[in-house]
Amino acid sequence: MNKTLAATLGACALCFSIQAFAGAGWTDYTTVAELVPTSHPYYAVRLPVKDNPSGCSHKTWFYQNYGALGADKIYLTLLEAVKSKLKVRVYVTGNCDLHGYSEISSVSVIR
């Protein structure tokens, strides 16, 4: 087998195996440790959760694209949670970015 073909197949197998572990679902409730607006097309949030169903490599880092439907409302909810020290949980989609952060699509707040 050609070395280039073998390397390509190996890389594809690795990508598919990483995605196989990805899952969607809610994290557990916790306080927001860090909220990071960026100049990139997304913001990031660090939540010290015990369980992250996404399977992404960074268990406590999450992101959402600014252009996603409802992203502004989710960001404002997270910002209010930081200010008020409320506990939140996020819904992870199962998608991971290149940094290993979990994509989120919803947030839930509890007192």
Residue pairs with C-beta under 8 A, 6 or more apart in sequence:
18 55
18 96
21 55
22 54
22 55
22 56
22 94
22 95
22 96
23 53
23 54
23 55
23 92
23 94
24 53
24 54
24 91
24 92
24 93
24 94
25 53
25 91
25 92
26 53
26 89
26 90
26 91
26 92
26 108
27 47
27 49
27 51
27 52
27 53
27 89
27 90
27 91
27 92
28 49
28 50
28 51
28 89
29 87
29 88
29 89
29 108
29 110
30 47
30 48
30 49
30 50
30 87
30 88
30 89
31 47
31 48
31 81
31 85
31 86
31 87
31 88
32 45
32 46
32 47
32 78
32 81
32 82
32 88
33 46
33 47
33 48
33 60
34 44
34 45
34 46
35 43
35 44
35 45
35 46
35 75
35 78
35 79
35 82
36 43
36 44
36 45
36 46
37 43
37 75
38 44
41 65
41 66
41 67
42 63
42 64
42 65
42 66
42 97
43 63
43 64
43 66
43 71
43 75
44 61
44 62
44 63
44 101
45 61
45 62
45 63
45 78
45 90
45 104
46 60
46 61
46 62
47 60
47 62
47 88
47 90
48 60
49 59
49 60
49 89
52 59
52 60
52 92
52 102
53 92
53 94
54 92
54 93
54 94
54 95
54 96
54 102
54 103
55 94
55 96
56 92
56 96
56 100
56 101
56 102
57 96
57 100
58 99
58 100
58 101
58 102
61 99
61 100
61 101
61 102
62 90
62 92
62 101
62 102
62 103
62 104
63 97
63 101
63 102
63 103
63 104
64 71
64 74
64 75
64 103
64 104
64 105
65 71
66 72
68 105
70 105
70 106
74 104
74 106
74 107
77 88
77 107
77 109
78 88
78 107
80 86
80 109
81 87
81 88
81 107
81 109
86 109
86 110
86 111
87 109
87 110
87 111
88 107
88 108
88 109
88 110
89 107
89 108
89 110
90 104
90 106
90 107
90 108
91 104
91 105
91 106
91 107
91 108
92 102
92 103
92 104
92 105
93 102
93 103
93 104
93 105
94 103
95 102
95 103
96 102
96 103
97 103
